[in-house]
Amino acid sequence: MRLTHAIEAYTAIDYPRLDMSLGEDVAYQGKHPLGDCLAEKAISLIGQHLVAVVKDGSNRAAREGMSLAATLAGMAFSNCAVALVHALEYPLGGAIHVSHGAGNGLLLPYVMRFNLPKRKAVFSRIAELLGENIGGLSADAAAERAISAVDRLRSEIGIPNRIRDIGGKREQLPEFAAKAFAIKRLMAVNPRQASEADLLGILEAAY
């Protein structure tokens, strides 16, 4: 789900806070202004075109909009980051054999909920980019609109909203959390530090 790529890039740890030793190779750079430009445009395009292209694959304008969005989101995350959504999806997708896009789309709102305390202003902007009217709302309420907008998009395009809906079993969740926690290159770029117990909590909420 390209929206996951764009949002994870846009909400990644800030570049100056990225913990890396001098000369160490890192997979990603963290959140920075150029990546923000790419991610913002991708999010906006997805908000405009995703539902339309899913409902009517012959909609050329929507297909072109999503093609550009996919390119921009790819440029954003390949420089900035993907983080907890992807860390959690890799073991889940491998075990359940759900598509990468569906797994990411399912998990995205739950990870956004976890990251909300560290990214309220950014979430408010995501809500705006997705077409939400946040005028007059408090910072908390505006940030919440981003999560509800993503949740609504997910439902409109038919992505399941529970792990159990795609064949996952509750007893698998601790293993998924442990495997995700071991993916340090992704854990390091999430804006909110997460423990293995936190990851299990996200999966429990998504179950």
C-alpha positions in Angstrom: 0.0 0.0 0.0 1.7 3.1 -1.2 0.1 5.2 1.5 2.0 3.2 4.0 5.3 4.0 2.3 4.5 7.7 2.2 3.3 8.0 5.8 6.2 6.0 7.2 8.6 8.2 5.4 6.8 11.3 6.5 6.6 10.2 10.2 10.1 8.7 10.5 12.5 9.7 13.2 14.0 13.1 12.5 17.3 13.0 10.7 19.3 14.7 13.5 18.0 12.2 16.0 19.0 9.1 14.0 21.5 7.1 16.1 24.4 6.1 14.0 28.1 5.9 14.6 30.5 7.9 12.5 31.0 6.2 9.2 28.4 3.5 9.9 26.3 2.4 6.9 22.5 2.9 7.6 19.6 1.7 5.5 17.7 5.0 5.8 18.3 8.7 6.6 15.3 9.5 8.7 12.8 12.3 8.1 14.2 15.4 6.3 12.8 18.3 4.2 13.2 16.8 0.8 11.6 13.6 1.8 8.8 15.5 3.3 8.1 17.2 -0.1 7.9 13.8 -1.8 5.8 12.2 0.9 3.3 15.1 1.1 2.6 15.1 -2.6 2.2 11.3 -2.6 -0.2 11.4 0.3 -2.3 14.1 -1.3 -2.4 12.2 -4.6 -3.4 9.0 -2.9 -6.2 10.9 -1.1 -7.5 12.1 -4.4 -7.2 9.0 -6.5 -6.9 5.7 -4.5 -10.6 5.0 -4.0 -11.5 6.1 -7.6 -9.0 3.8 -9.2 -10.0 0.8 -7.1 -13.6 1.3 -8.0 -12.9 1.9 -11.7 -9.7 0.6 -13.1 -10.4 2.2 -16.4 -10.3 5.7 -14.8 -7.2 7.0 -16.6 -6.8 10.2 -14.6 -6.9 8.2 -11.3 -4.4 5.6 -12.6 -2.0 8.4 -13.6 -2.4 10.0 -10.3 -1.7 6.8 -8.4 1.3 6.0 -10.7 2.8 9.3 -9.8 2.0 8.8 -6.1 3.6 5.4 -6.1 6.8 6.9 -7.6 7.0 9.7 -5.2 6.2 7.5 -2.2 9.0 5.1 -3.3 11.4 8.0 -3.6 10.4 9.2 -0.1 10.7 5.9 1.8 13.8 4.8 0.0 15.6 7.8 1.4 13.7 8.5 4.7 12.4 5.2 6.0 9.9 2.5 6.5 9.5 1.5 10.1 7.2 -0.4 12.4 4.4 -1.1 9.9 6.9 -3.0 7.7 8.7 -4.6 10.7 5.4 -6.1 11.8 4.2 -7.0 8.4 7.3 -9.0 7.3 6.8 -11.9 9.8 3.0 -11.7 9.6 3.0 -11.7 5.8 5.5 -14.6 5.7 3.4 -16.8 8.0 0.0 -16.0 6.7 0.9 -15.4 3.0 -1.1 -12.2 2.7 0.0 -9.7 0.2 2.5 -7.1 1.3 0.1 -4.3 0.4 -2.8 -5.8 2.3 -0.6 -6.5 5.4 0.7 -3.0 5.5 -2.7 -1.5 4.9 -4.2 -3.5 7.7 -1.5 -2.6 10.2 -1.0 1.1 9.3 -3.7 2.7 11.5 -2.7 0.6 14.5 0.9 1.7 14.2 -0.2 5.3 13.6 -2.1 5.1 16.9 1.1 4.0 18.7 3.2 6.8 17.1 0.6 9.5 17.7 2.1 11.0 20.8 5.3 11.7 18.9 3.8 13.0 15.7 0.7 15.0 16.5 1.6 18.0 14.2 2.6 15.7 11.3 -0.6 13.7 11.7 -2.6 16.9 11.5 -0.9 17.7 8.2 -1.6 14.1 7.0 -5.3 14.7 7.7 -5.2 17.9 5.7 -3.4 16.2 2.8 -6.1 13.4 2.8 -8.8 16.1 2.4 -10.0 16.3 6.1 -11.3 19.6 7.4 -9.4 20.2 10.6 -10.2 23.9 11.0 -11.0 24.8 14.6 -9.9 21.4 15.9 -7.6 20.9 18.8 -4.1 19.4 18.0 -5.2 16.1 19.4 -8.5 16.0 17.5 -6.8 17.1 14.2 -4.2 14.3 14.6 -6.9 11.8 15.3 -8.5 12.7 11.9 -5.4 11.3 10.1 -6.0 7.9 11.7 -9.7 7.9 10.9 -9.1 9.0 7.3 -6.6 6.2 6.8 -9.0 3.7 8.4 -11.8 4.9 6.1 -9.6 4.6 3.0 -8.6 1.1 4.0 -12.3 0.1 4.4 -13.3 1.7 1.1 -10.8 -0.3 -0.9 -11.5 -3.5 0.8 -8.5 -4.2 3.0 -9.4 -6.2 6.1 -9.0 -4.5 9.4 -8.2 -7.4 11.6 -5.4 -10.0 11.6 -7.9 -12.7 12.3 -9.7 -11.8 9.1 -6.7 -12.8 7.1 -6.1 -16.1 8.8 -3.8 -15.1 11.7 -4.0 -16.9 15.0 -3.7 -15.2 18.4 -1.0 -17.6 19.4 1.2 -16.4 16.5 1.3 -12.8 17.8 4.2 -13.2 20.2 6.4 -14.8 17.5 5.5 -12.0 15.1 6.4 -9.4 17.8 9.7 -11.1 18.5 10.7 -11.3 14.9 9.7 -7.7 14.2 11.7 -6.5 17.2 14.8 -8.1 15.8 14.6 -6.0 12.6 16.8 -3.3 14.1 17.2 -1.3 10.9 13.4 -0.6 11.0 13.1 -0.3 14.7 15.7 2.4 14.8 13.9 4.8 12.4 10.5 4.7 14.1 9.6 8.0 15.7 8.6 6.4 19.0 10.9 3.8 20.6 9.1 0.5 20.9 9.7 -2.5 23.1 8.9 -6.1 22.1 5.9 -5.7 24.5 4.8 -2.6 22.6 4.8 -4.5 19.4 2.8 -7.3 20.9 0.3 -4.7 22.1 0.0 -3.3 18.6 -0.7 -6.7 17.2 -3.2 -7.5 19.9 -5.1 -4.3 19.1 -5.0 -5.3 15.4 -6.1 -8.9 16.1 
